[in-house]
Amino acid sequence: MNTQITKIDWRKILLAGAAAIALSLLIPTIVISIYAMILAIQGQGAPDAAKLKRFAGLVGGWGSQAVVVVATIRAAVWVARNSGESPRLHGAMTGVTAAIGSLIIAAAFGGPPRMRNLIVLALEIFAGWLGGWLGGRLGAREPGGAFGKIIIKPNPAPVAETNEAVVVVENLRKSYGELHAVDGVSFEVRRGEVFGLLGPNGAGKTTTVEIIEGLREQDNGEARVCGFDPRTQAREVKQRVGVGMQTTALPDQIKVREALELFASFCRWRVGVDELLAMVALEEKAGSQYCKLSGGQQQRLAVALALVNDPAVVILDEPTAGLDPQSRRELHGLIKWMRDRGRTVILTTHYIEEAEKLCDRVAIIDHGRIIAMGSPRQLIARARNHSHVEFSAAAPIALGSLRGAPFADSAIETNGVYRLRAADVSRAVVELIKWLESERNELVDLRVARPSLEDVFIELTGRKIRESTTRHHRATMFE
């Protein structure tokens, strides 16, 4: 049988115990001296000896004992947080040390121990244990500075083994005067799913997720997150949701590690800071100030802050807006990593390719309403537009003959590039090559383009998503 022996840091215990005893002597002495000065000023000469003696007996007796008990608690907290292990044992040993010191002083100056001394000795030992318990609760400290730096210990959230919907939104409505920002939105998000809200700026995406987060209250409808109502149980919801806003504002001088430790200290459950830094590839920037990070690094830090409470649901509101392609790819990889580990992610975006690439299901939202919902493949399959083939040939082709080919539904030509639509694009490519050979022509270039979510959005709204976004920006500029 292996027995693990706890290493006791006697140096810190003796130092803290001595400090508690010194305070129990120093503070009453200072108080008595100040009182003597007050009596001397009032009497315009020597202080009243009788009053001074009574006061000195009171302060030097029970007052001194009270000071040593309080000082022992504080000393035990310090030892517990700096010892590294067994905080209660170190706190109790600090109390024993202070009690022995008090007993020696009492024997040297006050004669044989009295019942009062024994009571105080017991209180000091209990005060040491209490200080050790408090020190253990407050957490350990790293060296650094006069008081050290608090280490936030990881505390993973409990795992919910269920495939049921973790986010439920039913007939959600929010208006600002005559503007219906959210108009009857309903959807569910299952555990481990990346769910996208796709739409132009001003479509109602941010208002919807702010209601889910508990940051904004709806006018009508219901929202539930992990079974909790954000309107009445916001505290519980915020412990289970991680949020990455469109923009994150932190003090310029705060360091990356400091920001993560600060946010972690607010959370019931939390991920280790080093683990978070590794997740977002910011280990080398842990000591860098926020103002010296690039835009992509700042956004990765924002995602790390969203993950600091080990959330069941992660909400990322336009996380890649304004980022360069490399930073966008890095965030895409991070979102995939979250999905692979069973995180539920709600992603708002107006980037078509981002929704197609990352989302298991997409809700297309416009003017506060969901106009289509399903997987990207399902939504694209509903598109009325067929796939099309773009090609160029060695010799010009008469459009009339190309349009008359049995494999083409329609054909157009622009600057020598021919574009034809077909219901079965694979068959059309094979037939096109055979047809060119029969026409004694040669294929120079070929590209197959299938319908995208952009095509779906155009069919549903009559405009491109980026056109909608541009119009929203222009309208906002002149409001």
N, C-alpha and C positions, 0 to 999 in steps of 0.2 A: 504494500500500500504506500502510495506517495503522499508525503505530507509537505504542504507548502507553508513555509515560515514567513510571516509578515515582517518586512524590514521596517524598523522604527527609526525615525529620524530624530535622535535624541538632541542633536544640536539645536534644531528649530524648537523642540519642546522646551528645553532649558532656557533658550533665549526668550521665548514668548512668556514662560512662567515668571522669569525675572522681570520682564517688562510690566506684567500685571502687578507684581509686588511693589515695584518702584512707583507705579502710578498710585497705588493705595497709600503710600507714604507721602508722595509729593503733593497730590491734590489736596488732602486735608491740611497739610502744612501751609500751602498757599492760601486756602480759605481762612484758616485761623489768623494768618498774618494780615490779611486784608481786613478781617473783623477787628483786630487789635488797632489797626490804623484808623478805622472808623470811630472806635471808642475814644482813641486819643484825641481825634479832631473834635468830637462832641464834648469831651471833658476839658479841652484846651490844656492838655498836659498828659500825665501818665494815664493809661486806660484803667477803667474800673477792674481791679484784680478779680473780684468775685464773679462778675459777669463773664470776664474772659475765661476764667477757670471752668465755669459751667459750660460755656460754648465749646471750649477745647475738649472737654470730656465727652460731649455729645458728638462732635465731628470726628474726634480721634477714635471714638468707640464704634458706634453703629455706622456713622458716616464712612469711616475707613473701610469697614467690612462691606458696605454696599458698593463702594468703589471697586474693591478687589473682585467682587462677584461679576460686575459689569465688565471690568477689564479682562477677567478670565474668559468670558464669553467671546469678546472681540479677539483676544489672543488665540483662542482655540479655533475660531473661524479662519484666522490667518494660517495657522499651522495645517489645518485640514485641507485648505485649498492649495498649499504649497508642498504637501508631503507626497502627493502623487497616488497614494493608495491608503486604504483603511482610515478614512477621515474620522469616523467616530472614535476609533481606538486612539488616534493621535490627539483628538480633542480631549478625551477622558484623561489621557496621560498629562496633558497640559494642565487640566484641573487638579490632578494629584500633585503635580509639581508646585503649583501656586498654593495649594493647601499646606504642603510641607513647609514652604517658605513662611506662610502666615503663622504656622505653629511655632516655628523657630523664633520668629520675631516676638510673638506673644510670650513665649517662655523667657526670652532675654529681657524684655522690658516690663512685662505685666505680671510676672510671677506664675504660679501654677495655672494650667488651663481651666477655664470655667465652662459652664454649659453653653454660654453664648459662643465661645470659641469653637466648640464641637459642632454646633449647629451651622456656623459659618463654614467650617471645613467641609461638611457634607454638601452645603450649597455650592461651594467652589468646585467640588468634584462633579456635581450635577451640571454646573454651568459649563465646565469643560466638555462634558459629553454633548450638551445642547449645542455648544459652539461647533463641535465636530460634525454634528448632524446638519446644522445650518450650512457649514462649509461644504459638505458633501452635496447638499441640494443646490447650492449656488454654482457648483462646478469647479473644475481645476483651473489652475493658472499657468501660463507660460512665463518664463523669465522675461523681464523687460519693463523698465520704468520702476517707479517707487512701489507701485502696487501690483505690477504684472499685467498681463493681458488675458482676458477671459477666453477659455476654449469652449466653444459650443459643441457638446458631444452629440453625435448622430443619434437619432431616435426615429427609426422607420415607422411609417404609418401602417396600420394593420391592412392586410391584403384582403379585398373582398372577392371571394371566388364565386362570381356570378356573371352570367352573360346577359342579364336583364339590362334594360335601359338605365343608365346612370344620370342622364339628363332628359327631362320630359318638358316640353313646351306645348301648351294648348291655348289656341286662339288668343295669342298675346297681342295687346293693343297699347299704343302710346302715341299721344297727339300733343302738338304744341300749337295751340290756337286752331287754325284751320288746316295745318300741316299734319297729315297722318304719317308719322315717321315709321311706325310699325302697325300694320293693319291686318290683324287676324292670322299671325304667324303660328304654325304648329309643326313640330317635328320631334323625333326621339333620337338619342345617340346612345349606342350600345357600348359596353365596356371593351376597350382595346381598339376602338374604331377611330379613324381620322375622318371627321365630318367637316365638309367645307361649306361656308356661306359665300357664294360667288355673286358678285354684282358690282355695279359702278359705285363711285363715291356718292353718298347721299341716299343710297338705296334702303338703309335701315339696318345694316349689318352691325355696326358698332352699338347702336341703341339696343338691339336685341341681346348682344352678349353682355352689355352693361347691366341689363335687367337680370340675366342669369347670374352674374357675379354678385348681385346685391348692391351695386353702386347706384342704380336708378330704379325707381318704383313704377310699375306699369299702371295704366289706367284700368285695364280689364285683362282677364285671362289668368292662366296659372303657369308657374314655372317650378320645377322640382330638380334639385341637384343632390344625388345620393340619398334621396328620400326627404330632403329638407327644403323648406320654402325660403328662398332668398329674402322675401319681404319681411317675414316674422322670425326667421332663424338665421340671420345674416352671419352671426359669429360662427356657427357650425359650418355654413357654406364656405366661408373664407378660409377655414382650416383645411378644407378638402379641395379647394380650387387654387390653381396657380395661374397667374394672369401676366401675359406679356402685352403691354400697351403698344399703340402705334409709335409713340415716342416715350422714352424714359428719361426723366430728369433727376440726376444725382448731383451732389456737391462736386465741383470740379476737382477738389483736392483729395476726395476720399479715394482710398486704394481699393483695388478689386477684392482682395481678401476681406478688408474691413467692411465693405458693403455686404458681402455674403454673410459674414458673422453677425452684422447688425440685423439683417432681415431674419436670419435664423433664430435670433434671440426672441423674436416676437411669436414664434410658431410652437404649437403643441408637438407636432412631429417635424422632423427635419432630416435632411441628407447631410452627410459629412462635407465640409467645405472642400477638402482635397478631392473628394469624389466629384463634386460639382465642377471644379476647375478642370478636371480631366474630361468630363462629359463635353464641355464646350471648348476644349483645347485652349485654355487660358492659363495653364500652369506657369508658363514663363512670364506672364503679365500679372501674376498675383500681387506683386508689390508695386505695380504701376498705378499712377493716379488716373482717375476717370477721364480727365480732360486730355490726356495723352494717348488715349485709345483711338483707333480708327473707327469709322462708322460701323463696319462689320463687327469689330471686336466689342463695341458698345452694345450692339444688338445681341450678340452672343451672351454678354453679361446679363442683358435683360431677360433672356431665356433662362439662364442659370438662376436668376432671382425668382422666376416663375416656378422653378422646380425645387426651390429651397425647402419647402414644407412637405416634400414627398407627396404631391397632390394626386388624387384619383382622377381629376379632370384638369387638363391644361388648355387654357384659352389663349390663342395667339391672334391678336388683332392686327392685320396687315403687317406681319413681321418682316417681310422683305422689301417693303416700300422704300424706294430711294437707295437701295443697296446696289453695289456693282455686281456683275455676274458671278465672280468668284465667291464673294460673301453670301450671295443668294444660294449658291450650290452647297456651301457649308451648312447653312441653316436647313436646307432641304434634307441633307444627310442626318442632321440632328432630329428632325421631325420623324424621319423613318426609324431612327434608333428608338425614339419614344414609342412608336407603334409596335415595334418588334418586342418591346418589354411590357406590353399590355397596357400602356397609358391610353386614356381616352383624350383625344385632341380635337378641339373645335377651332377651325382655322378660317378666318375671314380674309378674303383676297379679291382683287379685281384682275389678277393675272390668270388668264385662261390656262396656259400651259402648266402653271403651278397647281391648279386644281386637278387637272387631268393626271398629273404625275404623282401627286401625294395622297389624294383623297380616296377613301373607300366609297363614300357617298357624297353627293353634292346637292345642295339646295340653291337653285338660282333665284335670287331675290331682286325685285325691282319695284320702286315706289312703295316700299314697305310690305310687299306681298311676295310669297313664294309662288313662282309661276311654273316651276318644274322641280322634281326631286328624284334622285336615283343614283346609281353608280355612273361614272363617266361613260362606261361602255353602253349602259342602258339608255342614257340620254342621247348619245350619239346615234344609237340604232334607231331612235325615233325620228331622226332628222329626215326631212323629205328629200333633201338634196342627196344625189348619188355621189359616189366617189368619182374622181375624174383622173384622166391620164394626160400629162403634158409631154410632148415630144417634139423633136425636130428631125428633119430628114435631109438627105443629101441633095435631093431635087425638090422643087416646089410641088405642092399637091393642090389639086383643084378641090375647093371646099365642097362643091356639089357632089363629087364622087365619094369624098370622105363621109359626108352626111348620109349618103345612101348606103354605106356599109352596114351590114346587119348587126354588128357588135356595138355600134355607136348610137346613143339616143340623141345627141346633139354634138355639134363641133363648131369651134371658132378658131380664128388665127390672129395672132398679134406679133408683128415683127419677126415672122418666120417661125414662131413657136405655136404649135397646134394644141388645142385643148378640147378633149372630147369627154362626154359624160357617158357612164355605163352603169347598168344595174349590177352586173357581175364583172368587177374590174379585173379579176384574175383571168377570166376567159377573154375579156376584151384585149388584154396585153398579148395573149397568145395569138388571137385572131388578127390583131394589128400587125404583128411581125409577118404572119403568113400573107396578109393583104399587101404589105409593102413589097414582099418578094415577088408576088404576082404582078405588081405594078412596075417591077424592075427598079425599085427604089431601095435606099439603104437607110436604116435607122441610125441616127447620130447621137441622140440623147433621149433619155426617158425618165420620167418621174411620175410616181403614183401619189396622189393626194386624197386622203380619206376625210370625211366630215369631222369636224372638231366641235368642242363645246362653243366655240365662237359662232359656228354655223347655227347651232341650236339656239343661242342667245339672239342671233339676228332673226331667225324664224319667229321666235316668241315675241320680240320687242320691235322688230323692224329697224334696228340700228346696231352698230357695233358697240361693244362694251367700252372701248377706249373713247369712242365719240361721246358716250354718256358721261364718262369721267371728265372729259375736257369741258363739256357744257356745264357740268356741276362746278368746276373750278372757276369758269368765267362768270357764272352767276354769283358765286361767293365773292369774287373780287369786287363786284359792283353793289353788293348788299350794304 
